[in-house]
Amino acid sequence: MKLAVPSVGKGGLDAQRSAHFGHADCFTILNIEDGKVSVEGTIANPPHEEGGCMRPVRILAEVGIDAIVAVGMGMRPMQGFAAAGITVLHDAESATVGAAAERIATGQLDAMGPEHACHH
């Protein structure tokens, strides 16, 4: 699985996970295979004003992301990720990118549903 985790600062496993994917500084790109996590790199997240919430959907789809982990997001990007074949996983607990990755690698996270959508 090729996973994107919204990150604060320069990203990486020790980085703080961004609570709002659309305003994250970058996305840490991870590969998860057989329960093992490896870092592929990071992708800068352009300012939210440049394409709004759909810009990250396009950027992540272009690089072949399979899933993204988020605390919440609006229905429009949630539907955009679904249309792009990217699973949105819900995690409101993990503070760091590495903690979120471990929860995913061990199958602890479920897909985000409409009940987690932000209404803004």
C-alpha positions in Angstrom: 0.0 0.0 0.0 1.3 3.4 -0.9 0.1 5.8 1.8 0.0 9.6 2.2 0.0 11.1 5.7 -0.6 14.8 6.0 2.4 16.2 7.9 3.7 19.2 9.7 7.1 20.7 8.8 9.3 18.6 6.6 7.5 15.3 7.2 8.9 11.9 8.0 8.0 9.3 10.6 8.7 11.5 13.5 6.8 14.5 12.2 3.6 15.7 13.8 0.6 14.6 11.8 -1.4 17.4 10.4 -5.0 17.4 11.6 -6.3 19.2 8.4 -5.1 17.5 5.3 -5.8 20.5 3.1 -3.6 22.7 5.2 -0.7 20.2 5.8 2.8 21.5 5.0 3.4 18.3 3.1 2.4 14.6 2.7 4.8 11.9 4.0 4.6 9.1 1.5 5.0 5.6 3.0 5.0 2.1 1.6 3.4 -0.6 3.8 4.0 -4.2 2.9 3.6 -7.3 5.1 3.2 -5.0 8.1 6.4 -3.2 7.5 6.6 0.6 7.0 9.1 2.3 4.8 9.4 6.0 3.9 9.4 6.8 0.2 9.7 10.6 0.6 7.5 13.7 0.9 5.3 15.7 -1.5 4.8 19.5 -0.8 1.2 20.6 -0.4 0.6 23.8 -2.2 -1.3 26.6 -0.4 -5.0 25.8 0.2 -6.1 28.7 -2.0 -4.4 27.1 -5.1 -7.2 24.7 -6.1 -8.8 24.3 -2.6 -9.4 20.9 -1.1 -9.4 19.2 -4.5 -5.8 20.1 -5.3 -4.3 17.5 -2.9 -6.6 14.9 -4.4 -5.2 15.5 -7.9 -1.6 15.6 -6.6 -1.8 12.4 -4.7 -3.7 10.6 -7.5 -1.0 11.5 -9.9 1.7 9.7 -7.8 -0.3 6.6 -7.4 -1.4 6.9 -3.7 -3.6 4.0 -2.5 -4.8 5.5 0.8 -4.6 8.7 2.9 -5.1 8.9 6.6 -7.1 11.9 8.0 -8.9 13.1 11.1 -11.7 14.5 8.9 -12.4 16.2 5.6 -15.2 17.7 3.7 -17.5 15.7 1.6 -16.2 17.1 -1.7 -12.6 15.9 -1.2 -13.8 12.7 0.3 -15.8 12.0 -2.8 -12.8 13.1 -4.9 -10.5 10.6 -3.3 -13.2 7.9 -3.8 -13.5 8.8 -7.5 -9.7 8.6 -7.8 -9.6 5.1 -6.1 -7.9 6.4 -3.0 -9.1 5.0 0.3 -9.5 7.6 3.1 -8.7 6.1 6.5 -10.0 7.7 9.7 -7.5 8.3 12.6 -8.3 10.9 15.3 -5.7 9.5 17.8 -2.2 9.3 16.3 0.0 12.3 17.0 2.8 11.5 14.6 3.2 10.2 11.1 4.9 7.0 12.4 2.1 6.3 14.9 -0.5 6.6 12.2 1.5 4.3 9.9 1.8 1.6 12.6 -1.9 1.7 13.2 -2.5 1.2 9.5 0.2 -1.5 9.2 -1.5 -3.5 12.0 -5.0 -3.0 10.5 -6.4 -0.8 13.3 -7.9 1.9 11.1 -11.2 1.8 9.2 -12.3 3.8 6.1 -13.7 7.2 6.8 -17.5 7.6 6.5 -19.8 10.6 6.0 -20.1 10.9 9.8 -16.5 12.1 9.9 -17.0 14.7 7.2 -16.3 18.4 8.1 -19.1 20.7 7.3 -17.4 24.0 6.4 
